[in-house]
Amino acid sequence: MARFTVYQTPSLSVRGNQIFFLTTLCISFAITFVCVWHGLWLVIPFAGIEMLALGLALYFCLNKLSRVETITIADKNIEVCIRQRNKIEQSRLFPKAWSRAFVCPSPRTKHRQQLWLGVHQLKMEIGEPLDDSEKYQLARAINKAIHQT
C-alpha cells in the first residue's frame, strides 16, 4: 500500500496570522485615534472597513490553505480523498488495474499543467497546489506505485 499526501505550506501558521492581524489592528487604530484627536472623525469607518477586509482576506487564504489531498493505492483500488478544514469535500475510488496518472495542459491558463488520475472517462484532478515540475514527479511516483503493488 502506498499513500501520497498533497497540501500547501502556509508562510504563517494560524497563530502567526492572528498575531499579524492583531498587531496591524492595534497600529491602525492607534493612527485612527491620533486622527480623531485632531478632529478627523471620518477616518473611523475607513479604518474599520480596512481591518474588516484584511481579516476576511486572511480567513479566506487560511481556508484555502487547509485543503489536503490524500491518494491511497491499495491492492485493488485507488482512493482519492480531498479534505477542506477536516471535512471530506470529495472522495472517489478508481480500479487500480486500469488507472494512471497523467499531466496535460490546462485549458484555463496557457502556462499551467493539470495532473489527472483516472480511468477512461472517470477521472479527477489532483495536485492543484503543486507547480508543474512537482506534478510530473507526483505522476511518475503514482504510476510507479500502481505498477509495483
Sequence and secondary structure as in RCSB ss.txt:
>XXXX:A:sequence
MARFTVYQTPSLSVRGNQIFFLTTLCISFAITFVCVWHGLWLVIPFAGIEMLALGLALYFCLNKLSRVETITIAD
KNIEVCIRQRNKIEQSRLFPKAWSRAFVCPSPRTKHRQQLWLGVHQLKMEIGEPLDDSEKYQLARAINKAIHQT
>XXXX:A:secstr
 EEEEEE   SS HHHHHHHHHHHHHHHHHHHHHHHHTT TTHHHHHHHHHHHHHHHHHHHHHHHTEEEEEEE S
SEEEEEEEETTEEEEEEEEEGGG EEEEEE SS TT EEEEEEETTEEEEE TTS HHHHHHHHHHHHHHHHH 
